[in-house]
Amino acid sequence: MSAVVVFIIFVVCLIIAIPVSISLGIVSVLPGAFDPSFTASGTYVIRSMLGGLDSFPLLAVPMFVLSGIIMARGGISRKLFDVFAYFMGKRTAGMPCAVIVTCLFYGAISGSGPATVAAVGSMTIPILIEMGYDKKFATALVAVAGGLGVIIPPSIPFIMYGSASGASVSDLFIAGIVPGLLIGLLLMIYAFYYCKKNGEDQEKKMVLVGELHDRGLLGVLKDSAFALLSPVIILGCIYSGIASPTEAAVISVFYALIISMFVYKTIKGKDIWAILVESIRTYTPILFILAASIAFSRVLTLMQVPQLISSWILTHFTNPIILLLVINGFLLIVGMVMDTTPAILILTPILLPIVEAIGVDPIHFGVIMVVNLAIGFVTPPIGVNLFVASSLTDVPVMEIARRALPMIIYFLIALLVITFVPSVSLVLL
């Protein structure tokens, strides 16, 4: 069975709404089923699925999922928002910018885009609406800013890319800092432009800001100190060499649980079972996709698909600039129709040799890939962030996408800068 037929069957499975994990399993088994001499038999595929999950770095994923859910239930996102609203609230676009910075910080806790949208959006969108901001704008802002959750470390997609490429996860985390800050800055510039153009209800805005200032700076910081320390402790353990990303993920779980139960007292002992159930329900689909993606990538390797695609692309696109633009365009399209995890695990073995052939650093390419797929979080038809945001406000997904379009353009500008200025990603390494 040829690779073209395999990919056609995979696309057909997705079109007729077969779950991604099952679709990947089907196309992984088919080559061996039709050709008994092919190495990848059904037994080989199953062993690849189980063996691929036997990875210490991948243990960080369920831990960050659990940590993010604990912090969402514990109200830590609100503590973060209060601090940034205190300092930025009085300025033009101060409250929308406070939401963006909150997404940055929460992303440094959860490592997940959809989790960031759910935790920050459920709390900030009603506040923005109450202050007179347009409901559709507020929803789109959180949906796009939530994409920062997979760029700012720790990042679950970076862990997946490190697993697929062999690149250092710690280096990928460091490489994501400046690009994440750059995208956050561009989103704040758009928010400032939007608020200048459409105006703000200063009276309503000052009600909330006034309440925060009445508490005083020390009062706000005292109430939010442990929330602010969360990303510092998690990233500090990684970058200081005290803990690996996986160990830091476990630390983040215990830190979130202790702070939520004994300091903020927002979580009771009886809530822990529900939190564990929610985290398992969140991670289990990722687990099946992950296992099937690993098996499929190994089958593709045996079929020499990465070498064939690499040879074809390098033959037809010799200019490095054109080649990077083509790859970016391809990744943007993939991000629109495929979830991040299978996209990274399937495409990394195919695309990484191509970009390495033109001198692109694997760490730099990891950032390029994740930023591309982060844009996919807010582009139909998959657009997970759009669906999460829509569930919070009942604004139709396509309406959110339309209002998010200007912000996506700023995201694309950042992508071009990150692609063609490698030092943006590598400056801290």
N, C-alpha and C positions, 0 to 999 in steps of 0.2 A: 504494500500500500504506500502510495507516494505521500510526501509531506503536504502537498497541496490539498489532497483529498481529506487528510486528517484535519487541516484547518477549516476546510469547508464544512465538514461534519460538526466541528466545534461551534462554528458560527451559527449553523442551523439549530443546534441544540439550545444555544442562547436565545435565538429568535423565538423558538416555540416555548420559551419560559422554563426550560429544564434548569434546576439550580446549578450554579457555577461549579460547585464541588463535584456533583454527579456528572456534569458535562466533561469535566477534566478527567474523571475516572473512566468514562466511556472511551474517549479518544486515546487514553493511555493504554488501554487493553486491546483496542482494535488492531493495531499493526501486528501484534503477536498472534492474535486470533486468526487473521487472514493469511499470515505467513508463518508456519510452524518453525521455520529455520531462523526467524528473527529472535534476537537475544532476549528481548523484553517480553517474556511470557507473563501470564496472569500472576504467577507466583512471584516473579521478579518485581512486578508493579506493586504488589502488596508489601513486599519486603522494603521497597523504596519508600513507600508511604510511611511505614513504621520507623524505618531507619532514619529517614529525614527529620523526623520529629525528635529524635534522640540527640538534642543539641542544647548545650548549656545556655548559649546566648538567647535562644528562643524562649527560655523560661521567663525572660523579662516581660514578654508580652502579656501573659495572664496576670502577672503581678501589677503591671502598670494599669491594666484594665480594672482590677480590683481596687487599686489605690485611687484611681479617678472616680470610681463610683462612691467610695467612702467619703472622699472630699466633697463630692456633689451633694450627698445626703447630709454631710456635716456642715453645709453652708459656708464653706471656705471661700467659694467664689464671691459671695456677698462681702466678706471681710476684705478681700482684695479690692473689689470695686470701690468700697468706701474710702480707702486710702487714696486711690487715683482720682476719685471724684472730689475729694477734699482739696487736692492740689490743682486740679485742672478745671473744675466745674465752673468757675466764674468766667473763664475765657471763652472766646468764640469757638464753637464746636467742642467745648471742653468735655461735655458729657459723652458725646459719641467717641471722642478720642480716649476717654477713660474706659469705655467699653472695649476698644481695640487693645489698649494696654492690658486690660484684665484678661483678654483672650491670650495675649502673649504670655502672661504669667501663668495662667491656668494650663496653657499648652505645655509649659515647663514642668507641670505636675502630672498631667494625664497622658501626654504623648499621643493623643487621639483627636482628630478633627471633629467627628460627630459628638464625642464626649464633651469637647469644649463648647460646641454650639448648645448642647442640651443643658449643661451646667450653668454657663454664663447667660445664655439666652433666656432661660426660664426665669431668671432673676432680673436681668437688665432690660429686656424688651418692654415689660409692663411699666418700668420706671421711665423709660424714654417716651412711651406713649402718654403717660400721665403728665409729663413735662411739655407735651404739645408737639413732639416730633411725629412725623408721618409714620403710620404703622408699617407700611410697606418698606419704607427706607430703613427703619429700625430692624426689621426682620432680615432684610438683605444685608445690612451691615454686619450683623452677628453671623449670618451664614458664611459670608466671605472671610471675615476676621477669624472665624473658627478654623479655617484652613491653615492658619499659622500654627495650630496645635501639632501638625505633623512635620513642621520645619524647625521650630524651636525645640531644642533638646530638652528632655529625652523624647525620642520619636519612634513610634512603633514601625513605620515604614523604613526608617534608617536601620532598625534591627533586622528587618526582612532583607534589605539590600545587602547588609553585611553578611548575612547568612548565605545569600545567593552568590556573592562576589568574592567572599573571603576578606573583604576590607575590614579595617578596624572599626568597630562600632563606636568606640570612644572618639576616634578621629572624626567620624561622621557627625557625631553629636557636636563637636567643637566647630566643624565646618558649617553647621546649620545656624549658628548664632547670628553672624553678620547678615546673611541673606534674610533671616526671619525679621531682624530689626529693620532692614531696608524695606521689606514689603510692608511692615507695620507703619513705617514713616510715610510711605506713599499713600497708604489707606487714610492716614490722618490728614494728609494734604487734601485728598478728595473730600473728606468730611468737612474740613474747613471751607473749601470752595462751595460745597452744598449748602452749608449753614449761612454763608455770606449771601448766597443767591436767594435762598428761600426764607431766611430769617429764623429767629428763635423766640420762643415765648419766655422772655427774661424773668417775668414775675413767677411763673410756675417753676422755672429752673432754679431760681434762688430760694424757693421753699426748701427743697431737699438740700441744696448746698448750705443754706443757712442752718439747717438742723445739724449738719456735720460740723460746721464751724462753732456752733454752740457747745458741742462736746469738747472742742479744743483739739489742738494737734496731738498733744500727749494722750488724750483720751482715745482718739481714733487709732493712733499707732499702738497703744497698749492693747486695744481690742483686736487689732489685726496683726500683731507682731508674729504670732506663731504661724499664721497663714503666709505671711511674707517670707518666713524662714523656710517654708516647704521646698521651693525650688533651689534655694541656697544649699540646704542640707543634701538634697538628692544629687545635684550637679557637683557640689563640693566634694562629696564622697568619690565621685567618678574621676574628676579631674585631679584630685590630690593623690590618687592612687590607693586610697583607703579601701575602695570597693570597686568591683567590676560593675558594668551596667545592670547585670542580672541581680547582683547582691544589693545594689542601690535601689532596685525596684522593690525588693523585699523590705528594705529599710523604709521605703516610702509608705508601704502598706501599714507597718507597725506605727510609724510616726503619725499617719493620718488617723488611724484608729485611736491611738492614745490621746491625740489633741481633740478629736471630735467627742470622745467619751468622757474625758476627765478634765479638759480645760474649757471647751465651749459647751460641753454637755448637750450637744445637739443629737447625739446618737445614744440610744439605750441598748442594754444587752439583748433585749428581745428583738432589736432591729438587725442584728448581725446575720441571722439566718436568711432574711429577705435580701440583704446585700450580697451574700454569697450566691444565692440563687440567681440574682440579676447578673452578677459577674459571669457565672457559668453560662447562662443563656446568651450573654454577649460574646464570650470567647469561643464557645463550641462551634458556631458556624465558621469562625476564623480558623479554628483547628482543622476542620475538615477540608476547607479550601487550601490551607497550607500543606496538608499531607498530599492531596491530589495534585497540587501545583508542583511539588517536589518530584513526584513520580512522572508527571508529564514532561518536566524539564529534562529529566534523565532519559526519557524515551526520545525526545527531540535530539538530545546529544548523540544517542546511538544512531539516529537516522542522519546525523551530520547536518542537521538543519542550520545551526549557528554558523558553521563554516560556509555553507551554500549561500545563505543570506549575506554574510559578511563579504564574500567574494563578489557577489552581484552588486552590492551597494558601492563597494570600493572601486569597482570597474566603471560604474556609470556616474559616480559623483566623486571626482578627484579633488575638487576645491573644498578645503576644510570648512569654510564658512557656509557654503551651500549644504554640505553634508550635515553640519550641526543644525541648520535650519530645517532640513528634511526630517531629521530625527526628532527635533522638538515638535514639528507638526504632527508626526506620527504618534508621539507620546500624548499630545493633546487630544487627538482623536481616540486613542485607547482609553485615556482617562474619562472620556465621556461615556464609554460603553462598558467598561470593565472596572471592577473593584480594585483597590490599590494593591492588596496582598497578592492575588494571582498575577496581576500585571507585572509587578516587580520580579516575582519568582520565575515567571515564564520569559520575560524579555531581557533580564539582566544577562544571562548567558549568551543571548543572541547579539545584543547591542554593545556590550562592554568590549569584546575584541575589536569591534569596528572603530570605536572612539579611541581605544588604546593605540590602534594602528596610525592614527593621526596625532598622537601625542597628548591626548586628554588624560589627566590624572583620574584614577578610579574614584577617589574621594570626591573630586570636583563633579564627575559624572553622576555620582550618587545624589548630590544636591540638585543637579539639573533634573534628574528623573523624578525625584520626590516633589520638587516645585511644580513640574508639569502635571503630575498626578494630583497635587493639591488643588490645582485649578479645576481638575475634573470633579472635585467635591461639589463645585457650585455650577456645573454645566449639565443640562439635561442630556440624555434621558435618565442616567443613573443618579448623578448629583446627590450623594447621600446627605450632605449638609442642607440641601434645599428641602428634602423631605423631613429632616429633623426640625428645621426652622418652621416649616409649614405646619407641622403637628403642634407647635407651640402657640401659633397665632391664627390658624385656619386660613391664612393667606394662600391662594393657589400657588403651586410650585412654579408654573410658568410666569406668573406675575412677579414672584420673588426673583426669578432668573432675569427678567427684563429690567428690574430695578438694580440688580447686581451687575449688569453689563458694564457700566462705567468703571466700577471698582475692579472688574476682571481685566479691563484694559490696563489699569495701573499695575495689576498683578503681572500682566504680559510684559509690560515695560521692565519690571524688575527681573523677569525671566531672561530677557535679552541681555540685560546687564550682567546677570549671574553667569550666563552662558559664555559671553565673549570677554568677560573680565575675570579670569580665574582667581585673581587675588582676593576677590570679594568672599569666596568660599575658603580659600587656603591661607588667608592672612594670619589667622590665629594658630596655625599648625607649626 
